[in-house]
Amino acid sequence: MEQLLVDSVVFLAAALIAVPLSVRAGFGSVLGYLIAGVVIGPWVLRLVTDVDSILDISELGIVLMMFIIGIEMDLKKLWAMRRAIFGYGGIQVALCAALLAAIFTIFGAPWRVGVAAGFALSLSSTAMVIAILEQNREMDTPVGQTCFGILLFQDIAAIPMIALLPLLAPTPIEDNDPSGWLMTARALAMLAAVVFGGRFILQHALRIIQRSGTREIFTIFALLWVIGISLLMHVVHLSMSLGAFVAGMLLAGSESRHEIEADMAPFKGILLGLFFIAVGMSIDFRVLADRPWLVAMLVVVLVGGKLLALMFLASKINLPREQRIYFAILLSQGGEFAFVVTAAAQAARLLDNEQLSIVTVVVALSMATTPLLLLAFRKLIAVQPA
C-alpha cells in the first residue's frame, strides 16, 4: 500500500511538471506524459520500475475513453460511418501492412517476419489519436470521424491478423494450441452474445438501479459494466477498447447516460495520462544503445511508410485538401495493440525476444514523433502566405 502511494505521488508530480512544460513549448500534453515516463522510468531516475503492471492498470484509461465515445454513439451514427470503418479502415490496414512488409523484406528480413511486422505496425494508437482529437475538439469534424472509423476497424482487424500468424509459422504449432480460426469464431460469438445479451440485461438492471435513487450506484454499475464487458472481450483475444466501445453503445439510449459520462470523465483523463507515462517507461534504452541506427531506421521506415500510404488514402477520400497531411500524421505512429500482435507473432515463433524488444522500442518512439510532426505541420501552415 505504501509503495502504491509513493508511486502515485511520483506519477502525479512528474505529470504536473512535464505536461505544462510540453504544452507551453507547443508539443502538446501527450509528449509531456511520454517524457515524464522516460524520466521516472527504469532507465533514468528509476523511481518506478514495474512497467508491465503500470501498463495493465493504465489500459483502463483507453477503456474508459472508448466507453465514453460509445455512449455518445448510436446505430444511426455508426451506420453513417460505415464507409470510414469498413472502406477506409480496410484500405488503410491493407495499404500500410503491404507497404511495410515489402520494405522490411527488401531490407533483408525474412518474408514471414516482414508480414508479421507489417500486420502489427499497420495499427495506429487509438489512445493517442483520440486524445489529440478530443484535445483539439475535432472528434465531430471530417478528419475526426474518418480517423475514428479507421481506428475502430483496426481494433476489429487485429483478430484475423492474430488468427493468420500461426499459418506463417516456420514450424508447426503444437496440437494443444488453439486454432487461429477457432479463436476468431469464439471472438465473434462473444461479440454477438455481448450485443444481444447486453440489451436484455440493461433493460432490467437500469430499472432496478433507478428505483434505488442513489446516484453512486450508477457509477458503480457503469464501471462494472464497462470493465466486465472489456474483460470478456479480452478473454477471446478481442481488443478491450472495442469491448468498451460496444459497452458504451449499449448504454447510448439510456436516460442516465449523461450522468455516467460526467462521472467517468475524470477517471478517463487521469488513467489515459498514466498510459502514456507507462509507454515512456517501456522504452528500453539498452536496446536503443546497442542498436541505435537500426532503431532509428525502423522508426523512419514505420512513420515514413505510413505517411506515404495515408497520404495516398487521403487523396482518395472526401477530406479537405488542407487537412490531408494532418490526417496522415495523426495515424502515422505504431499503436498499443501492436504489442498484442507482436506477442502473438512471438508465440508463433515468427519473432524472437530481441526482435520483440526492438519492435516495442520502435512503436514507443513512433508515438513520440506524432506530436513533433504535428508541431512542424502547424508551423509550416502558419508561415505559408494566405
Contacts in CASP RR format, 6 or more apart in sequence:
PFRMAT RR
TARGET T0000
AUTHOR 0000-0000-0000
METHOD contacts of the structure
MODEL  1
MEQLLVDSVVFLAAALIAVPLSVRAGFGSVLGYLIAGVVIGPWVLRLVTD
VDSILDISELGIVLMMFIIGIEMDLKKLWAMRRAIFGYGGIQVALCAALL
AAIFTIFGAPWRVGVAAGFALSLSSTAMVIAILEQNREMDTPVGQTCFGI
LLFQDIAAIPMIALLPLLAPTPIEDNDPSGWLMTARALAMLAAVVFGGRF
ILQHALRIIQRSGTREIFTIFALLWVIGISLLMHVVHLSMSLGAFVAGML
LAGSESRHEIEADMAPFKGILLGLFFIAVGMSIDFRVLADRPWLVAMLVV
VLVGGKLLALMFLASKINLPREQRIYFAILLSQGGEFAFVVTAAAQAARL
LDNEQLSIVTVVVALSMATTPLLLLAFRKLIAVQPA
7 48 0 8 1.000
7 54 0 8 1.000
10 40 0 8 1.000
10 47 0 8 1.000
10 48 0 8 1.000
11 36 0 8 1.000
11 40 0 8 1.000
11 48 0 8 1.000
11 274 0 8 1.000
11 277 0 8 1.000
14 36 0 8 1.000
14 37 0 8 1.000
14 39 0 8 1.000
14 40 0 8 1.000
14 277 0 8 1.000
15 32 0 8 1.000
15 33 0 8 1.000
15 36 0 8 1.000
15 273 0 8 1.000
15 277 0 8 1.000
17 36 0 8 1.000
18 32 0 8 1.000
18 33 0 8 1.000
18 35 0 8 1.000
18 36 0 8 1.000
18 37 0 8 1.000
18 39 0 8 1.000
19 29 0 8 1.000
19 32 0 8 1.000
19 33 0 8 1.000
19 36 0 8 1.000
21 32 0 8 1.000
22 28 0 8 1.000
22 29 0 8 1.000
22 31 0 8 1.000
22 32 0 8 1.000
22 35 0 8 1.000
22 371 0 8 1.000
23 29 0 8 1.000
23 32 0 8 1.000
26 375 0 8 1.000
27 371 0 8 1.000
27 372 0 8 1.000
27 375 0 8 1.000
28 135 0 8 1.000
28 371 0 8 1.000
28 375 0 8 1.000
29 131 0 8 1.000
29 135 0 8 1.000
29 273 0 8 1.000
30 128 0 8 1.000
30 131 0 8 1.000
30 132 0 8 1.000
30 276 0 8 1.000
30 367 0 8 1.000
30 370 0 8 1.000
30 371 0 8 1.000
31 368 0 8 1.000
31 371 0 8 1.000
31 372 0 8 1.000
32 276 0 8 1.000
33 273 0 8 1.000
33 276 0 8 1.000
33 277 0 8 1.000
33 280 0 8 1.000
34 276 0 8 1.000
34 277 0 8 1.000
34 279 0 8 1.000
34 280 0 8 1.000
34 364 0 8 1.000
34 367 0 8 1.000
34 368 0 8 1.000
35 280 0 8 1.000
36 277 0 8 1.000
36 280 0 8 1.000
37 276 0 8 1.000
37 277 0 8 1.000
37 278 0 8 1.000
37 279 0 8 1.000
37 280 0 8 1.000
37 281 0 8 1.000
38 44 0 8 1.000
38 280 0 8 1.000
38 281 0 8 1.000
38 283 0 8 1.000
39 45 0 8 1.000
40 47 0 8 1.000
40 48 0 8 1.000
40 277 0 8 1.000
40 281 0 8 1.000
41 47 0 8 1.000
41 48 0 8 1.000
41 49 0 8 1.000
41 51 0 8 1.000
41 280 0 8 1.000
41 281 0 8 1.000
42 48 0 8 1.000
42 49 0 8 1.000
42 51 0 8 1.000
42 281 0 8 1.000
43 283 0 8 1.000
43 284 0 8 1.000
43 285 0 8 1.000
43 286 0 8 1.000
48 54 0 8 1.000
48 281 0 8 1.000
51 278 0 8 1.000
51 281 0 8 1.000
51 282 0 8 1.000
54 274 0 8 1.000
54 277 0 8 1.000
54 278 0 8 1.000
54 281 0 8 1.000
55 275 0 8 1.000
55 278 0 8 1.000
55 279 0 8 1.000
55 282 0 8 1.000
57 271 0 8 1.000
57 274 0 8 1.000
58 271 0 8 1.000
58 272 0 8 1.000
58 273 0 8 1.000
58 274 0 8 1.000
58 275 0 8 1.000
58 277 0 8 1.000
58 278 0 8 1.000
59 240 0 8 1.000
59 275 0 8 1.000
59 336 0 8 1.000
60 227 0 8 1.000
60 267 0 8 1.000
60 271 0 8 1.000
61 127 0 8 1.000
61 267 0 8 1.000
61 268 0 8 1.000
61 269 0 8 1.000
61 271 0 8 1.000
61 272 0 8 1.000
61 273 0 8 1.000
61 274 0 8 1.000
61 275 0 8 1.000
62 126 0 8 1.000
62 127 0 8 1.000
62 240 0 8 1.000
62 241 0 8 1.000
62 244 0 8 1.000
62 272 0 8 1.000
62 275 0 8 1.000
62 336 0 8 1.000
63 226 0 8 1.000
63 227 0 8 1.000
63 230 0 8 1.000
63 240 0 8 1.000
63 241 0 8 1.000
63 243 0 8 1.000
63 244 0 8 1.000
64 226 0 8 1.000
64 244 0 8 1.000
64 264 0 8 1.000
64 267 0 8 1.000
64 268 0 8 1.000
64 269 0 8 1.000
64 271 0 8 1.000
64 272 0 8 1.000
65 127 0 8 1.000
65 130 0 8 1.000
65 131 0 8 1.000
65 241 0 8 1.000
65 244 0 8 1.000
65 268 0 8 1.000
65 269 0 8 1.000
65 272 0 8 1.000
66 126 0 8 1.000
66 130 0 8 1.000
66 241 0 8 1.000
66 242 0 8 1.000
66 243 0 8 1.000
66 244 0 8 1.000
66 245 0 8 1.000
67 222 0 8 1.000
67 226 0 8 1.000
67 244 0 8 1.000
67 245 0 8 1.000
67 247 0 8 1.000
67 248 0 8 1.000
67 264 0 8 1.000
67 268 0 8 1.000
68 248 0 8 1.000
68 261 0 8 1.000
68 264 0 8 1.000
68 265 0 8 1.000
68 268 0 8 1.000
69 130 0 8 1.000
69 139 0 8 1.000
69 148 0 8 1.000
69 245 0 8 1.000
69 248 0 8 1.000
70 244 0 8 1.000
70 245 0 8 1.000
70 246 0 8 1.000
70 247 0 8 1.000
70 248 0 8 1.000
70 249 0 8 1.000
70 251 0 8 1.000
70 252 0 8 1.000
71 248 0 8 1.000
71 249 0 8 1.000
71 251 0 8 1.000
71 252 0 8 1.000
71 257 0 8 1.000
71 260 0 8 1.000
71 261 0 8 1.000
72 252 0 8 1.000
72 261 0 8 1.000
73 245 0 8 1.000
73 248 0 8 1.000
73 249 0 8 1.000
73 252 0 8 1.000
74 249 0 8 1.000
74 252 0 8 1.000
74 253 0 8 1.000
75 249 0 8 1.000
78 85 0 8 1.000
78 249 0 8 1.000
81 145 0 8 1.000
81 148 0 8 1.000
81 149 0 8 1.000
84 145 0 8 1.000
84 146 0 8 1.000
84 148 0 8 1.000
84 149 0 8 1.000
84 150 0 8 1.000
85 149 0 8 1.000
85 150 0 8 1.000
85 152 0 8 1.000
85 153 0 8 1.000
86 153 0 8 1.000
87 153 0 8 1.000
88 146 0 8 1.000
88 149 0 8 1.000
88 150 0 8 1.000
88 153 0 8 1.000
88 313 0 8 1.000
88 317 0 8 1.000
89 149 0 8 1.000
89 150 0 8 1.000
89 153 0 8 1.000
89 154 0 8 1.000
89 157 0 8 1.000
90 150 0 8 1.000
90 153 0 8 1.000
90 157 0 8 1.000
91 313 0 8 1.000
91 316 0 8 1.000
92 122 0 8 1.000
92 150 0 8 1.000
92 153 0 8 1.000
92 154 0 8 1.000
92 309 0 8 1.000
92 310 0 8 1.000
92 313 0 8 1.000
92 331 0 8 1.000
93 122 0 8 1.000
93 123 0 8 1.000
93 153 0 8 1.000
93 154 0 8 1.000
93 157 0 8 1.000
95 309 0 8 1.000
95 312 0 8 1.000
95 313 0 8 1.000
96 118 0 8 1.000
96 121 0 8 1.000
96 122 0 8 1.000
96 305 0 8 1.000
96 306 0 8 1.000
96 309 0 8 1.000
96 310 0 8 1.000
97 115 0 8 1.000
97 118 0 8 1.000
97 119 0 8 1.000
97 121 0 8 1.000
97 122 0 8 1.000
98 118 0 8 1.000
99 305 0 8 1.000
99 306 0 8 1.000
99 308 0 8 1.000
99 309 0 8 1.000
100 114 0 8 1.000
100 117 0 8 1.000
100 118 0 8 1.000
100 121 0 8 1.000
100 122 0 8 1.000
100 301 0 8 1.000
100 302 0 8 1.000
100 305 0 8 1.000
100 306 0 8 1.000
101 111 0 8 1.000
101 114 0 8 1.000
101 115 0 8 1.000
101 117 0 8 1.000
101 118 0 8 1.000
101 119 0 8 1.000
103 301 0 8 1.000
103 305 0 8 1.000
104 113 0 8 1.000
104 114 0 8 1.000
104 117 0 8 1.000
104 118 0 8 1.000
104 301 0 8 1.000
105 111 0 8 1.000
105 114 0 8 1.000
107 301 0 8 1.000
109 117 0 8 1.000
112 168 0 8 1.000
112 169 0 8 1.000
112 170 0 8 1.000
112 350 0 8 1.000
113 350 0 8 1.000
113 351 0 8 1.000
113 355 0 8 1.000
115 168 0 8 1.000
116 165 0 8 1.000
116 168 0 8 1.000
116 341 0 8 1.000
116 342 0 8 1.000
116 345 0 8 1.000
116 348 0 8 1.000
116 350 0 8 1.000
116 351 0 8 1.000
117 342 0 8 1.000
117 345 0 8 1.000
117 351 0 8 1.000
117 359 0 8 1.000
119 161 0 8 1.000
119 164 0 8 1.000
119 165 0 8 1.000
119 341 0 8 1.000
119 345 0 8 1.000
120 161 0 8 1.000
120 338 0 8 1.000
120 341 0 8 1.000
120 342 0 8 1.000
120 345 0 8 1.000
120 359 0 8 1.000
121 302 0 8 1.000
121 306 0 8 1.000
121 334 0 8 1.000
121 338 0 8 1.000
121 359 0 8 1.000
121 362 0 8 1.000
121 363 0 8 1.000
122 154 0 8 1.000
122 306 0 8 1.000
123 154 0 8 1.000
123 157 0 8 1.000
123 158 0 8 1.000
123 334 0 8 1.000
123 335 0 8 1.000
123 337 0 8 1.000
123 338 0 8 1.000
123 341 0 8 1.000
124 150 0 8 1.000
124 151 0 8 1.000
124 154 0 8 1.000
124 306 0 8 1.000
124 330 0 8 1.000
124 331 0 8 1.000
124 332 0 8 1.000
124 333 0 8 1.000
124 334 0 8 1.000
124 335 0 8 1.000
125 333 0 8 1.000
125 334 0 8 1.000
125 335 0 8 1.000
125 336 0 8 1.000
125 367 0 8 1.000
125 370 0 8 1.000
126 151 0 8 1.000
126 154 0 8 1.000
126 155 0 8 1.000
126 241 0 8 1.000
126 335 0 8 1.000
126 336 0 8 1.000
126 337 0 8 1.000
127 272 0 8 1.000
127 275 0 8 1.000
127 276 0 8 1.000
127 336 0 8 1.000
128 276 0 8 1.000
128 333 0 8 1.000
128 335 0 8 1.000
128 367 0 8 1.000
128 370 0 8 1.000
129 147 0 8 1.000
129 151 0 8 1.000
129 330 0 8 1.000
129 331 0 8 1.000
130 139 0 8 1.000
130 148 0 8 1.000
130 151 0 8 1.000
131 272 0 8 1.000
131 276 0 8 1.000
132 330 0 8 1.000
132 370 0 8 1.000
132 374 0 8 1.000
133 139 0 8 1.000
133 143 0 8 1.000
133 144 0 8 1.000
133 147 0 8 1.000
133 148 0 8 1.000
133 330 0 8 1.000
138 144 0 8 1.000
139 145 0 8 1.000
139 148 0 8 1.000
142 318 0 8 1.000
142 319 0 8 1.000
142 320 0 8 1.000
142 323 0 8 1.000
143 319 0 8 1.000
143 323 0 8 1.000
143 326 0 8 1.000
143 327 0 8 1.000
143 330 0 8 1.000
146 317 0 8 1.000
146 319 0 8 1.000
146 327 0 8 1.000
147 327 0 8 1.000
147 330 0 8 1.000
147 331 0 8 1.000
150 331 0 8 1.000
151 331 0 8 1.000
152 242 0 8 1.000
152 245 0 8 1.000
154 337 0 8 1.000
155 238 0 8 1.000
155 239 0 8 1.000
155 241 0 8 1.000
155 242 0 8 1.000
155 245 0 8 1.000
155 337 0 8 1.000
156 239 0 8 1.000
156 242 0 8 1.000
158 239 0 8 1.000
158 337 0 8 1.000
158 340 0 8 1.000
158 341 0 8 1.000
159 183 0 8 1.000
159 184 0 8 1.000
159 187 0 8 1.000
159 237 0 8 1.000
159 238 0 8 1.000
160 184 0 8 1.000
161 341 0 8 1.000
161 344 0 8 1.000
162 180 0 8 1.000
162 183 0 8 1.000
162 237 0 8 1.000
162 340 0 8 1.000
162 341 0 8 1.000
162 344 0 8 1.000
163 180 0 8 1.000
163 181 0 8 1.000
163 183 0 8 1.000
163 184 0 8 1.000
164 180 0 8 1.000
165 341 0 8 1.000
165 344 0 8 1.000
165 345 0 8 1.000
165 347 0 8 1.000
165 348 0 8 1.000
165 350 0 8 1.000
166 173 0 8 1.000
166 177 0 8 1.000
166 179 0 8 1.000
166 180 0 8 1.000
166 348 0 8 1.000
168 348 0 8 1.000
168 350 0 8 1.000
169 348 0 8 1.000
169 349 0 8 1.000
169 350 0 8 1.000
170 349 0 8 1.000
170 350 0 8 1.000
171 349 0 8 1.000
173 348 0 8 1.000
183 236 0 8 1.000
183 237 0 8 1.000
186 236 0 8 1.000
187 233 0 8 1.000
187 236 0 8 1.000
187 237 0 8 1.000
187 238 0 8 1.000
189 236 0 8 1.000
190 232 0 8 1.000
190 233 0 8 1.000
190 235 0 8 1.000
190 236 0 8 1.000
190 238 0 8 1.000
191 233 0 8 1.000
191 238 0 8 1.000
191 246 0 8 1.000
194 229 0 8 1.000
194 232 0 8 1.000
194 233 0 8 1.000
194 243 0 8 1.000
194 246 0 8 1.000
194 247 0 8 1.000
195 246 0 8 1.000
195 250 0 8 1.000
198 250 0 8 1.000
199 250 0 8 1.000
202 250 0 8 1.000
202 251 0 8 1.000
202 254 0 8 1.000
205 221 0 8 1.000
206 221 0 8 1.000
206 254 0 8 1.000
206 256 0 8 1.000
209 217 0 8 1.000
209 218 0 8 1.000
209 221 0 8 1.000
209 256 0 8 1.000
210 255 0 8 1.000
210 256 0 8 1.000
215 259 0 8 1.000
218 256 0 8 1.000
218 259 0 8 1.000
218 260 0 8 1.000
218 263 0 8 1.000
219 260 0 8 1.000
219 263 0 8 1.000
219 264 0 8 1.000
222 251 0 8 1.000
222 260 0 8 1.000
222 263 0 8 1.000
222 264 0 8 1.000
223 264 0 8 1.000
225 247 0 8 1.000
225 251 0 8 1.000
226 244 0 8 1.000
226 247 0 8 1.000
226 248 0 8 1.000
228 247 0 8 1.000
229 243 0 8 1.000
229 244 0 8 1.000
229 246 0 8 1.000
229 247 0 8 1.000
230 240 0 8 1.000
230 241 0 8 1.000
230 243 0 8 1.000
230 244 0 8 1.000
230 247 0 8 1.000
231 240 0 8 1.000
232 243 0 8 1.000
233 239 0 8 1.000
233 240 0 8 1.000
233 242 0 8 1.000
233 243 0 8 1.000
233 246 0 8 1.000
234 240 0 8 1.000
237 340 0 8 1.000
239 337 0 8 1.000
239 340 0 8 1.000
251 257 0 8 1.000
251 260 0 8 1.000
254 260 0 8 1.000
275 336 0 8 1.000
276 367 0 8 1.000
279 336 0 8 1.000
279 364 0 8 1.000
279 367 0 8 1.000
280 364 0 8 1.000
282 360 0 8 1.000
282 364 0 8 1.000
283 361 0 8 1.000
283 364 0 8 1.000
283 365 0 8 1.000
284 357 0 8 1.000
284 360 0 8 1.000
284 361 0 8 1.000
287 295 0 8 1.000
287 357 0 8 1.000
287 358 0 8 1.000
287 361 0 8 1.000
288 295 0 8 1.000
288 361 0 8 1.000
291 358 0 8 1.000
294 358 0 8 1.000
295 358 0 8 1.000
295 361 0 8 1.000
295 362 0 8 1.000
295 365 0 8 1.000
298 358 0 8 1.000
298 362 0 8 1.000
299 362 0 8 1.000
299 365 0 8 1.000
299 366 0 8 1.000
299 369 0 8 1.000
302 333 0 8 1.000
302 334 0 8 1.000
302 362 0 8 1.000
302 363 0 8 1.000
302 366 0 8 1.000
303 332 0 8 1.000
303 333 0 8 1.000
303 366 0 8 1.000
303 369 0 8 1.000
303 373 0 8 1.000
304 332 0 8 1.000
306 328 0 8 1.000
306 331 0 8 1.000
306 332 0 8 1.000
306 333 0 8 1.000
306 334 0 8 1.000
307 328 0 8 1.000
307 329 0 8 1.000
307 332 0 8 1.000
310 327 0 8 1.000
310 328 0 8 1.000
310 331 0 8 1.000
310 332 0 8 1.000
311 324 0 8 1.000
311 325 0 8 1.000
311 328 0 8 1.000
314 324 0 8 1.000
314 325 0 8 1.000
314 327 0 8 1.000
314 328 0 8 1.000
315 324 0 8 1.000
319 327 0 8 1.000
322 381 0 8 1.000
325 377 0 8 1.000
326 374 0 8 1.000
326 377 0 8 1.000
329 370 0 8 1.000
329 373 0 8 1.000
329 374 0 8 1.000
329 377 0 8 1.000
330 370 0 8 1.000
330 374 0 8 1.000
332 366 0 8 1.000
332 369 0 8 1.000
332 370 0 8 1.000
332 373 0 8 1.000
333 363 0 8 1.000
333 366 0 8 1.000
333 367 0 8 1.000
333 369 0 8 1.000
333 370 0 8 1.000
334 363 0 8 1.000
334 366 0 8 1.000
334 367 0 8 1.000
335 363 0 8 1.000
335 366 0 8 1.000
335 367 0 8 1.000
338 359 0 8 1.000
338 363 0 8 1.000
339 360 0 8 1.000
339 363 0 8 1.000
342 351 0 8 1.000
342 356 0 8 1.000
342 359 0 8 1.000
342 360 0 8 1.000
343 356 0 8 1.000
345 351 0 8 1.000
345 356 0 8 1.000
346 352 0 8 1.000
346 353 0 8 1.000
346 356 0 8 1.000
351 359 0 8 1.000
END
